[in-house]
Every structure is written in structure tokens, then in C-alpha cells.
Amino acid sequence: MSSVPEKDWKRLSSLKQSLLNSACETIFERIEQISSTRKGREHEAYLALWKVINKEDNAIAEIFDDLKRSNAVVK
């Protein structure tokens, strides 16, 4: 596996926090939508929230955890 060129790595590194925040904001929007329509279906909404958080936490971890030049292409 080849690593990302230094110039591209610096750019990606500078964008990491912004990209992470954007991904989290998208998740919050999904959570707010589920939460705002929970009336009368609280348990179903709770299960939906749990699924969203679990799935998205795994995705965020896969993309952003341990991000380095040698694995940036794969992530």
C-alpha cells in the first residue's frame, strides 16, 4: 500500500476536524429528526436512535481513528 504524497497529506490533515464536525452534524440532524417524531412511539424511536448512533460511530471510527499517511488512501 502506498502512502499519500506529503502535500496531499497536509491538506487532508488540515481538513480532518472540519470533515469530522460535518459528519457529526449530519448525524445530529438525523437524531433530531427521529427525536422530533417520537410522540407515541418512544421505544421505537429509542431503538432507531441507538441504531443510528451505533452505525455512525463505527463509520466515524473507521474513517477518522488512527488516520495517517500510510492508510489515508484506504480510509
N, C-alpha and C positions, 0 to 999 in steps of 0.2 A: 504494500500500500504506500503510495507516495503522499508526501505532506503538501500542504497548501503553501504557495510562494509567500515569502515574508510580507510583501506589500499587501496581498490579499488577506493574510492573517491579521495584520494590524487593522485593516478596515473591518473585518469581521469582529475582532476583539472590541473595537470601539462601538460597534452596533449591538453587542450582546445584551447589555442591560435594557436598551430600548426595545429590542425584539422580545425579551423576556417579559417586560412590562406590557407590551402589546398582546402577547399570548395570554397573560393573566387577565387583562381587561376583557378579552373575548370570553374567557371562562366566567368572569363575574357577570357579564351580560347574560349568559346562558343561565346562571344561577338565579339572577334576578327575575328572569322570565319564568322559571319554574316556581320560584317562591311567590311571585305575584299572582299566580293562578292556583294556589294550593287550597283555597277555601273548599271545605267539604271533601277533600282528598289528600289530607295531610300526610298520611302514611305513604301513599303512592308518590307524592312529591318528595318526601324524605328519601325514598328509595332512588328516585331519579337523581336527586342531588348527590347522593352517595356514589352512584354510578358515574356521573359526570366528573366529580372530584377525583375519584379513583382512576378513571381512564386518563383524564387530562394530567394528573400528577405523574403518571407513568410516562406519558408523552413528553412532558416538560423535562423530566429527569433524563430520558433517553437523549433528548436534543441538547440540553444545556449542562448537565452534570459532566464533569471531567472533560470539558471541551479543550482540546489542544490541537496544535498544527497537524499532528500525525493522524488524528481521527476526524478532523473537521469535514473532509470530503464525504465521509460516511454519514455523519450527523447532519 
